[in-house]
């Protein structure tokens, strides 16, 4: 239930998707732009929650921290594959 609570929070799946889609570590501002300029406070909260859950991690660089999915985060994206397939079939029926 805790995982479903986390994943059901506004913007959480989008942040995970953008971290996955990018494939390489991404800075906060770039991630914010990819998430349709969501508020910085919401993005900061979601990244903190994902880091605490072990799904995302930050890496410090000289310029700025960057974010990436952890191995657990990659496993989550893989596990969500069947749901993505189901949702595509569902959308076609509507």
Backbone as CSV, one residue per row, in Angstrom:
resi,resn,N_x,N_y,N_z,CA_x,CA_y,CA_z,C_x,C_y,C_z
1,UNK,0.816,-1.186,0.000,0.000,0.000,0.000,0.867,1.260,0.000
2,UNK,2.002,1.214,0.658,2.875,2.394,0.701,3.380,2.745,-0.694
3,UNK,3.713,1.725,-1.475,4.179,1.990,-2.847,3.072,2.603,-3.691
4,UNK,1.847,2.075,-3.562,0.735,2.634,-4.326,0.423,4.057,-3.879
5,UNK,0.559,4.333,-2.595,0.362,5.694,-2.107,1.377,6.638,-2.743
6,UNK,2.633,6.238,-2.747,3.684,7.068,-3.346,3.438,7.279,-4.837
7,UNK,3.163,6.211,-5.555,2.980,6.309,-7.009,1.714,7.071,-7.383
8,UNK,0.739,7.115,-6.487,-0.505,7.812,-6.760,-0.457,9.303,-6.503
9,UNK,0.626,9.790,-5.967,0.732,11.223,-5.695,0.933,11.990,-6.997
10,UNK,0.353,13.174,-7.005,0.415,14.023,-8.194,1.853,14.206,-8.662
11,UNK,2.084,13.988,-9.925,3.355,14.174,-10.625,4.383,13.067,-10.403
12,UNK,4.164,12.150,-9.485,5.188,11.142,-9.193,5.507,10.288,-10.411
13,UNK,4.484,9.756,-11.069,4.741,8.914,-12.238,5.396,9.703,-13.358
14,UNK,5.038,10.956,-13.513,5.653,11.781,-14.551,7.142,11.969,-14.271
15,UNK,7.491,12.225,-13.027,8.900,12.392,-12.666,9.659,11.100,-12.949
16,UNK,9.100,9.966,-12.551,9.750,8.674,-12.817,9.914,8.475,-14.314
17,UNK,8.866,8.770,-15.082,8.923,8.601,-16.537,10.025,9.468,-17.143
18,UNK,10.099,10.718,-16.737,11.109,11.620,-17.302,12.525,11.196,-16.911
19,UNK,12.700,10.717,-15.689,14.021,10.213,-15.304,14.387,8.982,-16.132
20,UNK,13.406,8.133,-16.388,13.636,6.938,-17.199,13.897,7.319,-18.651
21,UNK,13.077,8.204,-19.183,13.161,8.590,-20.590,14.485,9.253,-20.905
22,UNK,14.980,10.041,-19.984,16.235,10.745,-20.217,17.399,9.760,-20.289
23,UNK,17.369,8.736,-19.439,18.394,7.701,-19.472,19.713,8.087,-18.820
24,UNK,19.973,9.354,-18.689,21.201,9.831,-18.062,20.800,10.790,-16.945
25,UNK,21.688,11.036,-16.002,21.353,11.992,-14.949,20.907,13.333,-15.538
26,UNK,19.947,13.955,-14.877,19.368,15.199,-15.367,19.291,16.209,-14.227
27,UNK,19.563,17.457,-14.539,19.500,18.512,-13.540,18.064,18.872,-13.178
28,UNK,17.933,19.527,-12.040,16.614,19.888,-11.520,15.832,20.746,-12.504
29,UNK,16.441,21.793,-13.032,15.738,22.708,-13.941,15.333,22.012,-15.235
30,UNK,16.212,21.186,-15.773,15.855,20.443,-16.988,14.697,19.485,-16.712
31,UNK,14.737,18.827,-15.567,13.654,17.922,-15.203,12.353,18.704,-15.023
32,UNK,12.438,19.864,-14.416,11.253,20.701,-14.227,10.654,21.087,-15.584
33,UNK,11.481,21.464,-16.544,10.982,21.806,-17.884,10.331,20.603,-18.551
34,UNK,10.947,19.434,-18.417,10.379,18.223,-19.021,9.036,17.849,-18.402
35,UNK,8.823,18.298,-17.179,7.558,18.033,-16.480,6.607,19.215,-16.630
36,UNK,6.633,19.845,-17.784,5.725,20.961,-18.098,5.805,22.094,-17.085
37,UNK,7.032,22.394,-16.649,7.263,23.492,-15.716,6.430,23.391,-14.437
38,UNK,6.361,22.183,-13.898,5.680,22.015,-12.614,6.380,22.873,-11.574
39,UNK,5.706,23.156,-10.486,6.300,24.038,-9.480,7.551,23.392,-8.883
40,UNK,8.507,24.232,-8.566,9.760,23.718,-8.016,9.544,23.072,-6.652
41,UNK,8.587,23.570,-5.879,8.357,22.979,-4.554,7.772,21.574,-4.673
42,UNK,6.857,21.368,-5.618,6.287,20.028,-5.813,7.364,19.080,-6.329
43,UNK,8.155,19.524,-7.302,9.213,18.668,-7.838,10.214,18.309,-6.742
44,UNK,10.596,19.274,-5.952,11.531,19.013,-4.855,10.965,17.983,-3.878
45,UNK,9.685,18.129,-3.559,9.038,17.174,-2.653,9.011,15.779,-3.259
46,UNK,8.628,15.672,-4.529,8.551,14.359,-5.176,9.929,13.713,-5.259
47,UNK,10.949,14.482,-5.607,12.301,13.919,-5.685,12.772,13.443,-4.309
48,UNK,12.462,14.194,-3.286,12.822,13.772,-1.924,12.127,12.467,-1.568
49,UNK,10.838,12.382,-1.878,10.083,11.151,-1.587,10.641,9.964,-2.368
50,UNK,10.969,10.185,-3.643,11.517,9.102,-4.468,12.904,8.693,-3.973
51,UNK,13.693,9.662,-3.514,15.012,9.337,-2.961,14.860,8.527,-1.676
52,UNK,13.951,8.946,-0.814,13.731,8.223,0.446,13.218,6.807,0.206
53,UNK,12.489,6.603,-0.900,11.971,5.277,-1.245,13.000,4.430,-1.977
54,UNK,14.145,5.022,-2.314,15.186,4.284,-3.020,14.956,4.176,-4.519
55,UNK,14.041,4.969,-5.061,13.701,4.893,-6.485,14.541,5.854,-7.319
56,UNK,14.933,6.979,-6.730,15.765,7.973,-7.419,16.932,8.336,-6.520
57,UNK,17.971,8.854,-7.142,19.153,9.278,-6.383,19.702,10.547,-7.021
58,UNK,20.335,11.349,-6.197,20.977,12.554,-6.718,22.484,12.359,-6.685
59,UNK,23.121,12.989,-7.634,24.570,12.950,-7.741,25.052,14.387,-7.773
60,UNK,25.959,14.722,-6.901,26.467,16.083,-6.886,27.547,16.258,-7.938
61,UNK,27.433,17.349,-8.652,28.483,17.750,-9.584,28.931,19.139,-9.168
62,UNK,29.950,19.631,-9.806,30.435,20.963,-9.464,29.373,22.022,-9.736
63,UNK,28.622,21.852,-10.809,27.635,22.856,-11.194,26.342,22.724,-10.406
64,UNK,25.798,21.524,-10.365,24.502,21.307,-9.711,24.269,19.822,-9.506
65,UNK,23.374,19.472,-8.573,23.033,18.060,-8.433,22.239,17.582,-9.644
66,UNK,22.410,16.335,-9.973,21.623,15.724,-11.036,20.875,14.542,-10.450
67,UNK,19.814,14.148,-11.140,18.941,13.079,-10.661,18.900,11.952,-11.666
68,UNK,18.747,10.732,-11.144,18.645,9.546,-11.986,17.827,8.501,-11.241
69,UNK,17.332,7.521,-11.977,16.684,6.387,-11.336,17.749,5.453,-10.781
70,UNK,17.448,4.820,-9.690,18.316,3.782,-9.141,17.974,2.459,-9.837
71,UNK,18.686,1.411,-9.492,18.356,0.083,-10.030,16.932,-0.299,-9.626
72,UNK,16.532,0.059,-8.412,15.168,-0.208,-7.960,14.157,0.577,-8.800
73,UNK,14.502,1.803,-9.144,13.642,2.609,-10.006,13.516,2.012,-11.395
74,UNK,14.635,1.527,-11.931,14.593,0.852,-13.236,13.717,-0.396,-13.167
75,UNK,13.816,-1.135,-12.074,12.967,-2.320,-11.889,11.493,-1.926,-11.837
76,UNK,11.194,-0.806,-11.211,9.815,-0.324,-11.143,9.282,-0.027,-12.541
77,UNK,10.064,0.646,-13.365,9.633,0.955,-14.734,9.381,-0.337,-15.506
78,UNK,10.250,-1.314,-15.345,10.062,-2.608,-16.005,8.785,-3.285,-15.516
79,UNK,8.555,-3.236,-14.213,7.362,-3.864,-13.638,6.083,-3.178,-14.109
80,UNK,6.161,-1.899,-14.437,4.990,-1.166,-14.903,4.695,-1.412,-16.382
81,UNK,5.573,-2.116,-17.092,5.381,-2.407,-18.511,4.033,-3.044,-18.825
82,UNK,3.634,-4.095,-18.125,2.318,-4.692,-18.405,1.161,-3.716,-18.185
83,UNK,1.280,-2.841,-17.208,0.240,-1.841,-16.991,0.176,-0.865,-18.164
84,UNK,1.326,-0.500,-18.696,1.371,0.361,-19.879,0.690,-0.322,-21.061
85,UNK,0.987,-1.600,-21.262,0.344,-2.351,-22.342,-1.169,-2.393,-22.148
86,UNK,-1.599,-2.661,-20.933,-3.023,-2.715,-20.640,-3.678,-1.360,-20.893
87,UNK,-3.018,-0.284,-20.464,-3.617,1.043,-20.613,-3.750,1.440,-22.070
88,UNK,-2.825,0.999,-22.914,-2.926,1.283,-24.356,-4.134,0.556,-24.940
89,UNK,-4.316,-0.697,-24.564,-5.477,-1.460,-25.052,-6.771,-0.840,-24.542
90,UNK,-6.772,-0.409,-23.306,-7.954,0.218,-22.727,-8.291,1.518,-23.455
91,UNK,-7.257,2.323,-23.750,-7.476,3.596,-24.432,-8.048,3.397,-25.824
92,UNK,-7.635,2.337,-26.501,-8.151,2.053,-27.851,-9.622,1.681,-27.821
93,UNK,-10.099,1.131,-26.738,-11.498,0.712,-26.618,-12.411,1.890,-26.316
94,UNK,-11.874,2.970,-25.871,-12.700,4.106,-25.463,-13.049,4.909,-26.637
